[in-house]
Amino acid sequence: MIHIILAEDHHIVRGGIRSLLEKEKNFSITGEASNGEDVLNLLERGVKANIVLADMNMPQIGGIELAEKLKTNYPEAKVIILSAMDNEKYVLKAFKAGAKGYLLKSVSPDELVFAIKHTHHFTQYICSDLSRRFLNRLLALPDPVTHKNVQNIDFSNREIEIISLLGEGFTNQEIADKLFTSKRTIENQRQAMIDKSGTRNTIALVRFAMLNAII
């Protein structure tokens, strides 16, 4: 069961989200709040929360400030920011503060449900609309300088599978679980592919693979 606190200062919006999430048999809405201070009061009273779905702009304590406070005092409660702000500076600010997810308010009901499940069971989540925008911006950057000739690089099927999963945002541990191997094995294979391709890090490796039609 995933225990959820809804933090949204617009009652109609909060009620709509609650109606949607209550349809999920593994979700339990344990509390509602109009601002971050109310969320802290709920948690202090012992209300259980695995996920706090919080509007970024709320009176008194907004979603980002709330994420920072929960990271220190209630690390078991993962904050997902729900926002109309699609600028990457807000996304980065939210994650640096301790948020585990960032969703635009235009997100579909299905993706909202998926984001909550993914964030609870795995790690960070950013909505698909923002992911596409950031990826397109990344692909528009000048090609990285490399001395490697892609025609001379041979990736195995397993390596291509790992790169694809990295590109989808999965962590080393999640990939290891999916491929029934150890985290250390995935880390070693990832580093070997970085060395093989002449790239500098995982993001550059994924971009290299996409630009060269490897994935």
SEMARDO-863850 format. One record per atom (N, C-alpha, C): atom name; x, y, z. Coordinates in steps of 0.2 Angstrom, whole numbers, plus 2048, in hexadecimal, padded with zeros to 3 digits. Atoms other than C-alpha are relative to their C-alpha. Layout:
name: CA u: X v: Y w: Z
...
REM end
This chain:
name: N u: 804 v: 7FA w: 800
name: CA u: 800 v: 800 w: 800
name: C u: 804 v: 806 w: 800
name: N u: 7FD v: 7FA w: 801
name: CA u: 806 v: 811 w: 7FB
name: C u: 7FC v: 806 w: 804
name: N u: 804 v: 7FA w: 7FC
name: CA u: 801 v: 81F w: 808
name: C u: 802 v: 807 w: 7FD
name: N u: 7FF v: 7F9 w: 804
name: CA u: 7FF v: 830 w: 800
name: C u: 7FD v: 806 w: 804
name: N u: 803 v: 7FA w: 7FE
name: CA u: 7FD v: 841 w: 807
name: C u: 800 v: 805 w: 7FA
name: N u: 801 v: 7FB w: 805
name: CA u: 7F6 v: 84E w: 7FB
name: C u: 800 v: 807 w: 803
name: N u: 7FF v: 7F9 w: 7FE
name: CA u: 7FC v: 860 w: 7FD
name: C u: 7FF v: 805 w: 7FA
name: N u: 802 v: 7FC w: 805
name: CA u: 7F3 v: 86C w: 7F2
name: C u: 7FB v: 805 w: 802
name: N u: 804 v: 7FB w: 7FD
name: CA u: 7EB v: 87D w: 7F6
name: C u: 7FA v: 801 w: 7FD
name: N u: 807 v: 800 w: 804
name: CA u: 7DD v: 87C w: 7E9
name: C u: 7FC v: 7FA w: 802
name: N u: 804 v: 806 w: 7FD
name: CA u: 7D0 v: 871 w: 7F1
name: C u: 7FD v: 7FC w: 7FA
name: N u: 803 v: 803 w: 806
name: CA u: 7C8 v: 86D w: 7E0
name: C u: 805 v: 7FB w: 7FD
name: N u: 7FB v: 804 w: 803
name: CA u: 7D8 v: 867 w: 7D9
name: C u: 802 v: 7FA w: 804
name: N u: 7FE v: 806 w: 7FC
name: CA u: 7DD v: 85D w: 7E8
name: C u: 7FA v: 7FB w: 800
name: N u: 806 v: 805 w: 800
name: CA u: 7CB v: 855 w: 7E8
name: C u: 801 v: 7FC w: 7FA
name: N u: 7FF v: 804 w: 806
name: CA u: 7CE v: 850 w: 7D6
name: C u: 805 v: 7FB w: 800
name: N u: 7FA v: 805 w: 800
name: CA u: 7DF v: 848 w: 7D9
name: C u: 7FE v: 7FB w: 805
name: N u: 802 v: 805 w: 7FC
name: CA u: 7D8 v: 83F w: 7E8
name: C u: 7FB v: 7FB w: 7FD
name: N u: 805 v: 804 w: 804
name: CA u: 7C9 v: 838 w: 7DE
name: C u: 804 v: 7FB w: 7FC
name: N u: 7FD v: 804 w: 805
name: CA u: 7D5 v: 832 w: 7D1
name: C u: 804 v: 7FA w: 804
name: N u: 7FB v: 804 w: 7FD
name: CA u: 7E2 v: 82A w: 7DD
name: C u: 7FC v: 7FB w: 805
name: N u: 804 v: 804 w: 7FC
name: CA u: 7D4 v: 822 w: 7E8
name: C u: 7FE v: 7FA w: 7FC
name: N u: 802 v: 806 w: 804
name: CA u: 7D0 v: 816 w: 7D9
name: C u: 805 v: 7FB w: 800
name: N u: 7FB v: 805 w: 800
name: CA u: 7E1 v: 80E w: 7DB
name: C u: 800 v: 7FC w: 807
name: N u: 801 v: 804 w: 7FA
name: CA u: 7DF v: 7FF w: 7E7
name: C u: 806 v: 800 w: 805
name: N u: 7FA v: 800 w: 7FC
name: CA u: 7F1 v: 801 w: 7ED
name: C u: 802 v: 807 w: 803
name: N u: 7FF v: 7FA w: 7FE
name: CA u: 7F0 v: 813 w: 7F1
name: C u: 7FC v: 802 w: 806
name: N u: 804 v: 7FE w: 7FA
name: CA u: 7EA v: 81A w: 802
name: C u: 802 v: 808 w: 801
name: N u: 800 v: 7F9 w: 7FF
name: CA u: 7E7 v: 82D w: 804
name: C u: 800 v: 801 w: 808
name: N u: 800 v: 800 w: 7F9
name: CA u: 7ED v: 82F w: 816
name: C u: 7FF v: 808 w: 803
name: N u: 801 v: 7FA w: 7FD
name: CA u: 7EC v: 842 w: 817
name: C u: 7FF v: 805 w: 7FA
name: N u: 800 v: 7FA w: 805
name: CA u: 7E8 v: 853 w: 80E
name: C u: 802 v: 806 w: 803
name: N u: 7FD v: 7F9 w: 7FD
name: CA u: 7F0 v: 864 w: 810
name: C u: 800 v: 805 w: 7FB
name: N u: 800 v: 7FA w: 804
name: CA u: 7EF v: 875 w: 809
name: C u: 807 v: 804 w: 7FF
name: N u: 7F9 v: 7FD w: 800
name: CA u: 801 v: 879 w: 80C
name: C u: 805 v: 7FC w: 803
name: N u: 7FB v: 804 w: 7FD
name: CA u: 812 v: 872 w: 811
name: C u: 800 v: 7FF w: 807
name: N u: 800 v: 800 w: 7F9
name: CA u: 810 v: 877 w: 823
name: C u: 7FA v: 7FB w: 803
name: N u: 805 v: 805 w: 7FE
name: CA u: 800 v: 86C w: 824
name: C u: 802 v: 7F9 w: 7FF
name: N u: 7FD v: 807 w: 801
name: CA u: 809 v: 85D w: 81D
name: C u: 805 v: 7FF w: 806
name: N u: 7FB v: 801 w: 7FA
name: CA u: 817 v: 85F w: 82B
name: C u: 7FC v: 7FF w: 806
name: N u: 804 v: 801 w: 7FA
name: CA u: 809 v: 860 w: 838
name: C u: 7FD v: 7F9 w: 7FF
name: N u: 803 v: 807 w: 800
name: CA u: 801 v: 850 w: 831
name: C u: 805 v: 7FB w: 801
name: N u: 7FA v: 804 w: 7FF
name: CA u: 812 v: 847 w: 831
name: C u: 802 v: 800 w: 807
name: N u: 7FF v: 7FF w: 7F9
name: CA u: 815 v: 84D w: 843
name: C u: 7FB v: 7FC w: 804
name: N u: 805 v: 804 w: 7FD
name: CA u: 805 v: 845 w: 848
name: C u: 800 v: 7F9 w: 7FF
name: N u: 7FF v: 807 w: 802
name: CA u: 80A v: 835 w: 841
name: C u: 7FD v: 7FD w: 7FA
name: N u: 803 v: 803 w: 806
name: CA u: 801 v: 834 w: 831
name: C u: 805 v: 7FD w: 7FB
name: N u: 7FB v: 803 w: 804
name: CA u: 809 v: 828 w: 826
name: C u: 800 v: 802 w: 7F8
name: N u: 7FF v: 7FE w: 807
name: CA u: 810 v: 82D w: 814
name: C u: 806 v: 7FE w: 7FD
name: N u: 7FA v: 802 w: 804
name: CA u: 81B v: 825 w: 808
name: C u: 801 v: 805 w: 7FA
name: N u: 7FF v: 7FB w: 805
name: CA u: 817 v: 832 w: 7FB
name: C u: 7FC v: 806 w: 802
name: N u: 804 v: 7F9 w: 7FF
name: CA u: 812 v: 845 w: 7FD
name: C u: 800 v: 803 w: 7F9
name: N u: 801 v: 7FD w: 806
name: CA u: 80B v: 84B w: 7ED
name: C u: 7FE v: 808 w: 801
name: N u: 800 v: 7F9 w: 7FD
name: CA u: 80E v: 85E w: 7EF
name: C u: 800 v: 805 w: 7FA
name: N u: 800 v: 7FB w: 805
name: CA u: 80A v: 86D w: 7E4
name: C u: 806 v: 805 w: 802
name: N u: 7FA v: 7FC w: 7FF
name: CA u: 819 v: 878 w: 7E2
name: C u: 7FF v: 807 w: 803
name: N u: 801 v: 7FA w: 7FD
name: CA u: 811 v: 888 w: 7E6
name: C u: 7FA v: 800 w: 804
name: N u: 805 v: 800 w: 7FB
name: CA u: 807 v: 888 w: 7F6
name: C u: 802 v: 805 w: 805
name: N u: 7FE v: 7FB w: 7FB
name: CA u: 806 v: 895 w: 804
name: C u: 804 v: 7FD w: 806
name: N u: 7FB v: 801 w: 7FA
name: CA u: 812 v: 895 w: 813
name: C u: 806 v: 7FB w: 7FE
name: N u: 7FA v: 804 w: 802
name: CA u: 81C v: 886 w: 80D
name: C u: 7FE v: 7FC w: 7FA
name: N u: 802 v: 803 w: 806
name: CA u: 81C v: 881 w: 7FB
name: C u: 803 v: 7F9 w: 7FF
name: N u: 7FD v: 807 w: 801
name: CA u: 821 v: 870 w: 7F3
name: C u: 807 v: 7FF w: 801
name: N u: 7F9 v: 801 w: 800
name: CA u: 833 v: 873 w: 7F1
name: C u: 803 v: 801 w: 807
name: N u: 7FE v: 800 w: 7F9
name: CA u: 836 v: 879 w: 803
name: C u: 7FE v: 7FA w: 804
name: N u: 803 v: 806 w: 7FD
name: CA u: 82B v: 86B w: 809
name: C u: 805 v: 7FA w: 7FF
name: N u: 7FB v: 805 w: 802
name: CA u: 837 v: 85F w: 800
name: C u: 806 v: 800 w: 804
name: N u: 7FA v: 7FF w: 7FC
name: CA u: 846 v: 866 w: 808
name: C u: 7FF v: 7FE w: 808
name: N u: 801 v: 802 w: 7F9
name: CA u: 83E v: 864 w: 819
name: C u: 7FF v: 7F9 w: 802
name: N u: 801 v: 807 w: 7FF
name: CA u: 838 v: 853 w: 817
name: C u: 806 v: 7FB w: 7FF
name: N u: 7FA v: 804 w: 801
name: CA u: 849 v: 84D w: 810
name: C u: 804 v: 7FF w: 807
name: N u: 7FD v: 800 w: 7FA
name: CA u: 850 v: 851 w: 821
name: C u: 7FC v: 7FD w: 806
name: N u: 804 v: 802 w: 7FA
name: CA u: 842 v: 84D w: 82D
name: C u: 7FC v: 7FA w: 7FF
name: N u: 805 v: 806 w: 802
name: CA u: 837 v: 840 w: 824
name: C u: 803 v: 7FD w: 7F9
name: N u: 7FE v: 802 w: 806
name: CA u: 842 v: 838 w: 817
name: C u: 7FC v: 7FA w: 7FD
name: N u: 804 v: 806 w: 802
name: CA u: 836 v: 829 w: 815
name: C u: 7FA v: 803 w: 7FC
name: N u: 806 v: 7FD w: 804
name: CA u: 829 v: 835 w: 80D
name: C u: 803 v: 804 w: 7FA
name: N u: 7FD v: 7FE w: 806
name: CA u: 82E v: 838 w: 7FB
name: C u: 7FB v: 806 w: 7FD
name: N u: 804 v: 7FA w: 802
name: CA u: 828 v: 849 w: 7F4
name: C u: 800 v: 800 w: 7F8
name: N u: 801 v: 7FF w: 807
name: CA u: 821 v: 84A w: 7E2
name: C u: 7FD v: 807 w: 7FF
name: N u: 803 v: 7F9 w: 801
name: CA u: 81F v: 85C w: 7DC
name: C u: 7FB v: 800 w: 7FA
name: N u: 805 v: 7FF w: 805
name: CA u: 810 v: 860 w: 7D2
name: C u: 800 v: 807 w: 7FE
name: N u: 7FF v: 7F9 w: 802
name: CA u: 812 v: 870 w: 7C8
name: C u: 7FE v: 802 w: 7F9
name: N u: 801 v: 7FD w: 807
name: CA u: 80E v: 87B w: 7B9
name: C u: 806 v: 802 w: 7FD
name: N u: 7F9 v: 7FD w: 802
name: CA u: 820 v: 881 w: 7B8
name: C u: 804 v: 7FA w: 7FC
name: N u: 7FC v: 805 w: 804
name: CA u: 829 v: 878 w: 7AA
name: C u: 807 v: 802 w: 7FF
name: N u: 7F9 v: 7FE w: 801
name: CA u: 839 v: 881 w: 7AB
name: C u: 805 v: 7FC w: 804
name: N u: 7FC v: 805 w: 7FD
name: CA u: 848 v: 876 w: 7AE
name: C u: 803 v: 802 w: 807
name: N u: 7FD v: 7FE w: 7FA
name: CA u: 84E v: 881 w: 7BC
name: C u: 7FC v: 7FF w: 806
name: N u: 804 v: 802 w: 7FA
name: CA u: 83F v: 87D w: 7C7
name: C u: 801 v: 7F9 w: 801
name: N u: 7FF v: 807 w: 800
name: CA u: 841 v: 86B w: 7C3
name: C u: 807 v: 7FE w: 804
name: N u: 7F9 v: 801 w: 7FC
name: CA u: 854 v: 86B w: 7C9
name: C u: 7FF v: 802 w: 807
name: N u: 801 v: 7FD w: 7F9
name: CA u: 84F v: 876 w: 7D8
name: C u: 7FC v: 7FB w: 804
name: N u: 804 v: 805 w: 7FC
name: CA u: 842 v: 869 w: 7DD
name: C u: 804 v: 7FA w: 802
name: N u: 7FC v: 806 w: 7FE
name: CA u: 84E v: 85A w: 7DC
name: C u: 805 v: 801 w: 804
name: N u: 7FB v: 7FE w: 7FC
name: CA u: 85C v: 863 w: 7E4
name: C u: 7FD v: 801 w: 807
name: N u: 803 v: 7FF w: 7F9
name: CA u: 850 v: 867 w: 7F3
name: C u: 7FE v: 7F9 w: 803
name: N u: 802 v: 807 w: 7FD
name: CA u: 84C v: 854 w: 7F5
name: C u: 7FA v: 7FD w: 7FD
name: N u: 806 v: 803 w: 803
name: CA u: 83D v: 851 w: 7EA
name: C u: 802 v: 7FA w: 7FC
name: N u: 7FE v: 806 w: 804
name: CA u: 83C v: 840 w: 7E2
name: C u: 7FC v: 800 w: 7F9
name: N u: 804 v: 800 w: 806
name: CA u: 830 v: 844 w: 7D4
name: C u: 7FE v: 807 w: 7FE
name: N u: 803 v: 7FA w: 803
name: CA u: 82A v: 853 w: 7C9
name: C u: 7FC v: 7FF w: 7FA
name: N u: 805 v: 801 w: 805
name: CA u: 81A v: 853 w: 7BF
name: C u: 7FD v: 807 w: 7FF
name: N u: 804 v: 7FB w: 802
name: CA u: 812 v: 860 w: 7B5
name: C u: 7F8 v: 7FF w: 802
name: N u: 807 v: 801 w: 7FF
name: CA u: 800 v: 863 w: 7B9
name: C u: 7FC v: 7FE w: 7FA
name: N u: 804 v: 802 w: 806
name: CA u: 7FB v: 85F w: 7A7
name: C u: 801 v: 7F8 w: 800
name: N u: 7FF v: 807 w: 800
name: CA u: 801 v: 84D w: 7AB
name: C u: 7F9 v: 7FC w: 800
name: N u: 806 v: 804 w: 800
name: CA u: 7F5 v: 83F w: 7A7
name: C u: 7FE v: 7FC w: 806
name: N u: 801 v: 804 w: 7FA
name: CA u: 7EC v: 835 w: 7B4
name: C u: 804 v: 7FA w: 801
name: N u: 7FC v: 806 w: 800
name: CA u: 7F5 v: 825 w: 7AF
name: C u: 807 v: 801 w: 802
name: N u: 7F9 v: 7FF w: 7FE
name: CA u: 806 v: 82D w: 7B0
name: C u: 801 v: 802 w: 807
name: N u: 800 v: 7FE w: 7F9
name: CA u: 802 v: 835 w: 7C1
name: C u: 800 v: 7FA w: 804
name: N u: 800 v: 807 w: 7FC
name: CA u: 7FE v: 823 w: 7C8
name: C u: 807 v: 7FD w: 7FF
name: N u: 7F9 v: 804 w: 801
name: CA u: 80E v: 81C w: 7C0
name: C u: 805 v: 804 w: 803
name: N u: 7FB v: 7FC w: 7FC
name: CA u: 818 v: 82A w: 7C7
name: C u: 801 v: 7FF w: 807
name: N u: 801 v: 801 w: 7F9
name: CA u: 812 v: 827 w: 7D8
name: C u: 803 v: 7F9 w: 802
name: N u: 7FD v: 807 w: 7FF
name: CA u: 816 v: 814 w: 7D7
name: C u: 807 v: 800 w: 7FF
name: N u: 7F9 v: 800 w: 801
name: CA u: 827 v: 817 w: 7CF
name: C u: 804 v: 803 w: 805
name: N u: 7FD v: 7FC w: 7FB
name: CA u: 82C v: 824 w: 7DB
name: C u: 801 v: 7FC w: 807
name: N u: 800 v: 804 w: 7FA
name: CA u: 827 v: 819 w: 7EA
name: C u: 804 v: 7FA w: 800
name: N u: 7FC v: 806 w: 800
name: CA u: 82F v: 809 w: 7E4
name: C u: 807 v: 800 w: 7FD
name: N u: 7F9 v: 800 w: 803
name: CA u: 83E v: 80F w: 7DB
name: C u: 803 v: 807 w: 802
name: N u: 7FD v: 7FA w: 7FE
name: CA u: 845 v: 821 w: 7DA
name: C u: 7FD v: 806 w: 7FC
name: N u: 803 v: 7FA w: 802
name: CA u: 843 v: 832 w: 7D2
name: C u: 7FC v: 7FF w: 7F9
name: N u: 804 v: 800 w: 806
name: CA u: 836 v: 835 w: 7C4
name: C u: 7FF v: 807 w: 7FE
name: N u: 801 v: 7FA w: 803
name: CA u: 834 v: 843 w: 7B8
name: C u: 7FB v: 7FF w: 7FB
name: N u: 806 v: 802 w: 805
name: CA u: 824 v: 844 w: 7AD
name: C u: 803 v: 800 w: 7F9
name: N u: 7FD v: 801 w: 807
name: CA u: 826 v: 83F w: 79B
name: C u: 800 v: 806 w: 7FC
name: N u: 800 v: 7FA w: 804
name: CA u: 822 v: 850 w: 794
name: C u: 807 v: 804 w: 801
name: N u: 7F9 v: 7FC w: 7FE
name: CA u: 831 v: 858 w: 79D
name: C u: 806 v: 7FB w: 7FE
name: N u: 7FA v: 805 w: 802
name: CA u: 83C v: 848 w: 799
name: C u: 801 v: 801 w: 7F9
name: N u: 7FF v: 7FF w: 807
name: CA u: 839 v: 84B w: 787
name: C u: 803 v: 806 w: 7FE
name: N u: 7FE v: 7FA w: 802
name: CA u: 83C v: 85D w: 787
name: C u: 808 v: 801 w: 802
name: N u: 7F9 v: 800 w: 7FE
name: CA u: 84D v: 85B w: 791
name: C u: 804 v: 7FC w: 7FB
name: N u: 7FC v: 804 w: 805
name: CA u: 852 v: 84D w: 785
name: C u: 801 v: 803 w: 7FA
name: N u: 800 v: 7FC w: 806
name: CA u: 84E v: 857 w: 776
name: C u: 806 v: 806 w: 800
name: N u: 7FB v: 7FB w: 7FF
name: CA u: 859 v: 865 w: 77D
name: C u: 807 v: 7FD w: 800
name: N u: 7F9 v: 804 w: 7FF
name: CA u: 867 v: 859 w: 781
name: C u: 802 v: 7FE w: 7F9
name: N u: 7FE v: 802 w: 807
name: CA u: 866 v: 852 w: 76F
name: C u: 802 v: 806 w: 7FC
name: N u: 7FF v: 7FA w: 804
name: CA u: 867 v: 864 w: 768
name: C u: 807 v: 803 w: 802
name: N u: 7F9 v: 7FD w: 7FE
name: CA u: 878 v: 867 w: 771
name: C u: 805 v: 7FD w: 7FA
name: N u: 7FB v: 802 w: 805
name: CA u: 888 v: 866 w: 766
name: C u: 802 v: 7F9 w: 802
name: N u: 7FD v: 807 w: 7FF
name: CA u: 88F v: 854 w: 764
name: C u: 806 v: 801 w: 804
name: N u: 7FA v: 800 w: 7FC
name: CA u: 89B v: 850 w: 771
name: C u: 806 v: 7FE w: 7FC
name: N u: 7FA v: 802 w: 803
name: CA u: 8AD v: 84F w: 76C
name: C u: 803 v: 7F9 w: 802
name: N u: 7FE v: 807 w: 7FE
name: CA u: 8B3 v: 83D w: 76B
name: C u: 805 v: 7FE w: 7FA
name: N u: 7FB v: 803 w: 804
name: CA u: 8C1 v: 834 w: 763
name: C u: 7FE v: 7F9 w: 7FE
name: N u: 802 v: 807 w: 802
name: CA u: 8B7 v: 824 w: 761
name: C u: 7FC v: 800 w: 7FA
name: N u: 804 v: 801 w: 806
name: CA u: 8B0 v: 81E w: 751
name: C u: 7FB v: 7FB w: 801
name: N u: 805 v: 804 w: 7FE
name: CA u: 89F v: 817 w: 754
name: C u: 800 v: 7F9 w: 7FC
name: N u: 800 v: 807 w: 804
name: CA u: 8A1 v: 80A w: 745
name: C u: 805 v: 7FB w: 803
name: N u: 7FB v: 805 w: 7FD
name: CA u: 8AF v: 802 w: 750
name: C u: 7FE v: 7FE w: 807
name: N u: 802 v: 802 w: 7FA
name: CA u: 8A5 v: 801 w: 75F
name: C u: 7FA v: 7FB w: 800
name: N u: 805 v: 806 w: 800
name: CA u: 89B v: 7F1 w: 762
name: C u: 7FD v: 7FF w: 807
name: N u: 804 v: 801 w: 7F9
name: CA u: 88E v: 7F1 w: 770
name: C u: 7FC v: 7F9 w: 7FF
name: N u: 804 v: 807 w: 800
name: CA u: 887 v: 7E0 w: 775
name: C u: 7F8 v: 802 w: 801
name: N u: 807 v: 7FF w: 7FF
name: CA u: 874 v: 7DE w: 776
name: C u: 7FF v: 801 w: 807
name: N u: 800 v: 7FF w: 7F9
name: CA u: 876 v: 7DE w: 789
name: C u: 801 v: 807 w: 802
name: N u: 7FE v: 7F9 w: 800
name: CA u: 87F v: 7EF w: 788
name: C u: 7FB v: 804 w: 7FE
name: N u: 805 v: 7FC w: 803
name: CA u: 872 v: 7F6 w: 77D
name: C u: 7FA v: 800 w: 805
name: N u: 806 v: 801 w: 7FB
name: CA u: 864 v: 7F0 w: 789
name: C u: 802 v: 805 w: 806
name: N u: 7FE v: 7FC w: 7FA
name: CA u: 86E v: 7F9 w: 798
name: C u: 7FF v: 807 w: 7FE
name: N u: 800 v: 7F9 w: 802
name: CA u: 870 v: 809 w: 78E
name: C u: 7F9 v: 802 w: 7FF
name: N u: 807 v: 7FE w: 800
name: CA u: 85D v: 809 w: 78A
name: C u: 7FD v: 801 w: 806
name: N u: 803 v: 7FF w: 7F9
name: CA u: 858 v: 807 w: 79C
name: C u: 803 v: 806 w: 803
name: N u: 7FE v: 7F9 w: 7FD
name: CA u: 864 v: 815 w: 7A1
name: C u: 7FD v: 806 w: 7FD
name: N u: 804 v: 7FA w: 804
name: CA u: 85C v: 820 w: 794
name: C u: 7F9 v: 801 w: 803
name: N u: 807 v: 800 w: 7FD
name: CA u: 84B v: 81C w: 79C
name: C u: 800 v: 803 w: 807
name: N u: 7FF v: 7FE w: 7F9
name: CA u: 852 v: 822 w: 7AD
name: C u: 801 v: 7FB w: 805
name: N u: 7FF v: 805 w: 7FB
name: CA u: 854 v: 812 w: 7B6
name: C u: 807 v: 800 w: 803
name: N u: 7F9 v: 800 w: 7FD
name: CA u: 862 v: 811 w: 7C3
name: C u: 803 v: 7F9 w: 7FF
name: N u: 7FC v: 806 w: 800
name: CA u: 870 v: 804 w: 7C4
name: C u: 7FC v: 7FA w: 803
name: N u: 804 v: 805 w: 7FC
name: CA u: 866 v: 7FA w: 7D1
name: C u: 7FA v: 7FE w: 7FD
name: N u: 806 v: 802 w: 804
name: CA u: 856 v: 7FA w: 7C7
name: C u: 801 v: 7FC w: 7FA
name: N u: 7FE v: 803 w: 806
name: CA u: 85F v: 7F5 w: 7B8
name: C u: 802 v: 7F9 w: 802
name: N u: 7FE v: 806 w: 7FE
name: CA u: 867 v: 7E7 w: 7C1
name: C u: 7FB v: 7FB w: 802
name: N u: 805 v: 804 w: 7FE
name: CA u: 857 v: 7E1 w: 7C8
name: C u: 7FC v: 7FE w: 7FA
name: N u: 803 v: 802 w: 806
name: CA u: 84F v: 7E1 w: 7B7
name: C u: 804 v: 7FB w: 7FC
name: N u: 7FC v: 805 w: 804
name: CA u: 85D v: 7D7 w: 7AF
name: C u: 803 v: 7FA w: 804
name: N u: 7FF v: 806 w: 7FB
name: CA u: 85F v: 7CB w: 7BE
name: C u: 808 v: 800 w: 801
name: N u: 7F9 v: 800 w: 7FF
name: CA u: 871 v: 7D0 w: 7C1
name: C u: 802 v: 805 w: 806
name: N u: 7FE v: 7FC w: 7FB
name: CA u: 87B v: 7DA w: 7CE
name: C u: 801 v: 808 w: 7FE
name: N u: 7FF v: 7F9 w: 801
name: CA u: 87C v: 7ED w: 7D0
name: C u: 807 v: 801 w: 7FE
name: N u: 7F9 v: 7FF w: 802
name: CA u: 88F v: 7EC w: 7CF
name: C u: 802 v: 7FE w: 7F9
name: N u: 7FF v: 803 w: 807
name: CA u: 88E v: 7E2 w: 7BE
name: C u: 7FE v: 806 w: 7FC
name: N u: 803 v: 7FB w: 804
name: CA u: 883 v: 7F0 w: 7B7
name: C u: 805 v: 806 w: 800
name: N u: 7FB v: 7FA w: 800
name: CA u: 88F v: 7FE w: 7BD
name: C u: 806 v: 7FF w: 7FC
name: N u: 7FA v: 801 w: 803
name: CA u: 89E v: 7F5 w: 7B6
name: C u: 7FE v: 800 w: 7F8
name: N u: 802 v: 7FF w: 807
name: CA u: 895 v: 7F3 w: 7A5
name: C u: 7FF v: 807 w: 7FD
name: N u: 802 v: 7F9 w: 802
name: CA u: 88F v: 805 w: 7A5
name: C u: 807 v: 803 w: 7FF
name: N u: 7FA v: 7FC w: 801
name: CA u: 8A1 v: 80B w: 7A8
name: C u: 804 v: 7FD w: 7FA
name: N u: 7FC v: 803 w: 806
name: CA u: 8A8 v: 7FF w: 79A
name: C u: 7FD v: 803 w: 7FA
name: N u: 803 v: 7FC w: 806
name: CA u: 89B v: 807 w: 78E
name: C u: 802 v: 807 w: 7FF
name: N u: 7FD v: 7F9 w: 800
name: CA u: 8A1 v: 818 w: 793
name: C u: 807 v: 801 w: 7FD
name: N u: 7F9 v: 800 w: 803
name: CA u: 8B3 v: 814 w: 790
name: C u: 800 v: 7FE w: 7F9
name: N u: 800 v: 802 w: 807
name: CA u: 8AF v: 80B w: 780
name: C u: 7FD v: 805 w: 7FB
name: N u: 803 v: 7FA w: 804
name: CA u: 8A5 v: 81A w: 779
name: C u: 804 v: 806 w: 800
name: N u: 7FC v: 7FA w: 7FF
name: CA u: 8B1 v: 827 w: 77F
name: C u: 7FC v: 806 w: 803
name: N u: 804 v: 7FB w: 7FD
name: CA u: 8A3 v: 830 w: 788
name: C u: 802 v: 801 w: 807
name: N u: 7FD v: 7FE w: 7F9
name: CA u: 8A5 v: 838 w: 799
name: C u: 7FB v: 7FE w: 806
name: N u: 804 v: 802 w: 7FA
name: CA u: 896 v: 833 w: 7A3
name: C u: 7FA v: 7FC w: 7FD
name: N u: 806 v: 804 w: 802
name: CA u: 885 v: 829 w: 7A2
name: C u: 7FC v: 804 w: 7FB
name: N u: 804 v: 7FC w: 805
name: CA u: 87B v: 838 w: 79A
name: C u: 803 v: 800 w: 7F9
name: N u: 7FD v: 7FF w: 806
name: CA u: 888 v: 83A w: 78D
name: C u: 800 v: 7F9 w: 7FC
name: N u: 800 v: 806 w: 803
name: CA u: 888 v: 827 w: 78A
name: C u: 7F9 v: 7FF w: 7FC
name: N u: 807 v: 800 w: 803
name: CA u: 875 v: 827 w: 787
name: C u: 7FF v: 804 w: 7FA
name: N u: 801 v: 7FB w: 805
name: CA u: 876 v: 836 w: 77C
name: C u: 804 v: 7FD w: 7FA
name: N u: 7FC v: 803 w: 805
name: CA u: 884 v: 82D w: 772
name: C u: 7FC v: 7FB w: 7FC
name: N u: 803 v: 806 w: 802
name: CA u: 87A v: 81E w: 770
name: C u: 7FA v: 802 w: 7FB
name: N u: 806 v: 7FD w: 804
name: CA u: 86A v: 828 w: 76A
name: C u: 803 v: 803 w: 7F9
name: N u: 7FE v: 7FC w: 806
name: CA u: 874 v: 833 w: 75E
name: C u: 803 v: 7FB w: 7FA
name: N u: 7FD v: 805 w: 805
name: CA u: 87C v: 823 w: 756
name: C u: 7FB v: 7FA w: 7FF
name: N u: 805 v: 805 w: 801
name: CA u: 86C v: 819 w: 755
name: C u: 801 v: 7FA w: 803
name: N u: 7FF v: 807 w: 7FD
name: CA u: 872 v: 80C w: 761
name: C u: 7FA v: 7FE w: 804
name: N u: 806 v: 801 w: 7FD
name: CA u: 862 v: 80E w: 76B
name: C u: 7FB v: 804 w: 7FD
REM end
